Amino acid sequence: MSINELVQDYQRLLDTAQWLEVGMSWTVIQSLGEPMSVADVAERVAGPGAEVRLLDVAEGPLVDPAVHIADCGPSIMLLDHIAEVVSWVPGIMDRLSVGARLWNVCWHVNGGSRLVYAVDGRVLTEVPALDRDLAYGIDPHALDHVLHLLPDAYTLLSKATAMAIIEMESGAYLDLEWLEGEQMAVILGRVN
């Protein structure tokens, strides 16, 4: 599938699942060695003995804070409705990316958005406001081969294009069928 087709698919997804516009963090983690399991990633998010149970994705975490989690090909993906756990808890992307590559795109109702790429415990590249000209980090050029695909900052297709980039890079994808059902979710206590 071409980048244009992927962007169109994600734009349709965002147009249909409009609740994602309020806030979302989509993370894809791909092992650099032995395959990772949902349980491995759940433990990295919520600690030893992490509770995982089925929750309706579209309803979001109504009672307990939670992050949805799923196998997606060779990757594990996480979806956080309120974009507060994986995207903003200090050090969590480093922890999630140990022995792996990690891509994250997030935004929230107050307008903040970013794309992040981490490898083996270190965030290499951050792209605030999904603006390719603002990329920074230990290796701000690690995603140059795909960042040129991002449209001008603050355009309607920025979010859909960032999601398409993650699919192109990782092979993982987010679709309406997954969003409309019950999926596994890591129940969060205090995340640290």
C-alpha positions in Angstrom: 0.0 0.0 0.0 1.3 3.5 -0.9 1.9 6.2 1.7 -1.0 8.1 0.2 -3.4 5.2 0.6 -2.2 4.6 4.2 -2.7 8.3 5.0 -6.2 8.2 3.5 -7.0 5.1 5.6 -5.9 6.8 8.8 -7.8 10.0 7.9 -11.0 7.9 7.5 -10.3 6.2 10.8 -9.9 9.5 12.6 -13.0 10.9 10.8 -15.0 7.8 11.9 -13.7 7.4 15.4 -13.9 11.1 16.3 -13.3 10.4 20.0 -9.6 9.9 19.1 -9.4 13.6 18.3 -9.7 14.4 22.0 -6.5 12.7 22.9 -4.6 9.6 21.9 -1.3 7.9 22.2 -0.5 5.0 19.9 2.8 3.1 20.6 4.3 0.3 18.7 7.1 -1.8 20.2 9.1 -4.3 18.1 11.7 -6.5 19.7 15.3 -6.4 18.4 15.8 -10.0 19.4 13.5 -12.6 21.0 9.8 -11.8 20.4 8.1 -9.9 23.2 4.8 -10.9 24.6 1.8 -8.8 25.7 2.6 -9.9 29.3 6.2 -8.6 28.9 5.1 -5.2 27.7 2.3 -5.0 30.3 4.8 -5.6 33.0 7.0 -2.8 31.6 4.0 -0.4 31.7 2.4 -1.3 35.0 5.0 -3.4 36.9 5.3 -7.0 38.0 1.9 -8.8 38.2 0.3 -6.3 35.9 -3.4 -6.9 35.5 -4.7 -7.4 32.0 -8.4 -7.7 31.2 -10.8 -7.1 28.4 -12.2 -3.5 28.1 -14.2 -1.8 25.3 -11.8 0.4 23.4 -14.3 3.1 22.3 -15.6 3.6 25.8 -12.1 4.1 27.2 -11.0 3.4 30.7 -14.2 4.4 32.6 -13.3 3.2 36.1 -9.7 2.1 36.2 -7.0 3.9 34.3 -5.9 1.6 31.5 -3.9 1.3 28.3 -5.1 -1.1 25.6 -2.6 -3.6 24.4 -2.4 -6.0 21.5 -0.2 -8.3 19.4 0.1 -6.9 16.0 2.3 -9.0 13.8 5.9 -8.9 15.1 5.0 -6.0 17.3 3.0 -5.1 20.4 0.9 -2.0 20.3 -0.5 0.2 23.1 -3.4 2.7 22.8 -3.8 5.2 25.5 -7.0 7.3 25.2 -5.9 10.2 27.2 -2.3 10.3 26.0 -1.0 10.6 29.6 0.8 7.3 30.3 3.2 6.2 27.6 3.6 9.7 26.1 4.2 11.8 29.2 5.4 9.6 32.1 9.1 10.4 32.4 11.3 7.4 31.4 8.6 5.1 30.3 9.5 5.2 26.6 13.1 4.4 27.5 11.9 1.4 29.6 9.5 0.2 26.9 12.2 0.3 24.2 14.9 -1.7 26.1 15.8 -4.5 23.6 13.3 -3.0 21.1 12.4 -0.3 18.7 9.5 2.0 19.7 7.4 4.4 17.7 4.8 6.7 19.4 2.4 9.3 18.1 0.3 11.3 20.5 -1.9 14.3 20.8 -4.2 15.8 23.3 -7.1 18.1 23.6 -4.9 21.1 24.4 -3.2 20.8 21.0 0.1 19.2 21.9 1.3 16.5 19.5 4.5 14.6 18.8 6.1 11.7 17.1 8.8 9.8 19.0 11.3 7.1 18.0 13.3 5.1 20.6 15.7 2.2 20.3 17.2 0.0 23.0 16.3 2.1 26.0 17.0 5.6 24.5 14.7 8.1 22.8 16.6 9.0 19.6 14.2 11.4 17.9 11.3 13.6 19.0 9.1 15.6 16.5 7.1 18.1 18.5 3.9 19.4 16.9 4.4 16.7 14.1 6.6 19.4 12.5 9.6 17.7 10.7 11.6 20.9 11.0 11.5 20.7 14.8 13.0 17.2 15.1 15.5 16.9 17.9 17.1 14.3 20.1 20.2 12.1 20.4 19.8 11.3 16.7 17.4 13.8 15.2 18.0 12.4 11.8 17.1 8.8 12.6 13.7 9.2 10.9 14.8 11.4 8.0 13.9 8.7 5.5 10.2 9.1 6.5 9.9 12.5 8.1 9.9 14.2 4.7 6.4 12.5 4.3 4.9 14.7 7.0 2.9 17.5 5.5 3.4 21.1 6.6 2.9 21.4 10.4 -0.6 21.9 11.8 -2.4 20.6 8.7 -5.3 18.2 8.8 -3.3 15.3 7.5 -0.4 15.6 10.1 -1.9 13.0 12.5 -2.9 10.5 9.8 0.5 10.8 8.2 2.3 10.2 11.5 0.2 7.1 12.0 0.9 5.9 8.4 4.6 6.4 9.1 4.4 4.1 12.1 2.7 1.5 10.1 5.2 1.8 7.3 8.1 1.4 9.7 6.7 -1.3 12.0 4.1 -3.2 10.1 1.6 -2.6 12.9 -1.7 -1.0 12.2 -4.7 0.4 13.9 -8.1 -0.1 12.4 -11.8 0.5 13.1 -12.6 -3.1 13.7 -10.0 -3.2 16.6 -11.3 0.1 18.0 -14.9 -1.0 18.0 -14.4 -4.1 20.1 -13.3 -5.3 23.5 -9.5 -5.6 23.6 -7.0 -6.5 26.3 -6.0 -3.6 28.5 -3.3 -3.1 31.1 -5.0 -1.8 34.3 -2.8 0.9 35.8 -2.3 1.6 39.4 0.3 4.2 40.0 2.6 4.4 37.0 6.3 5.2 37.7 
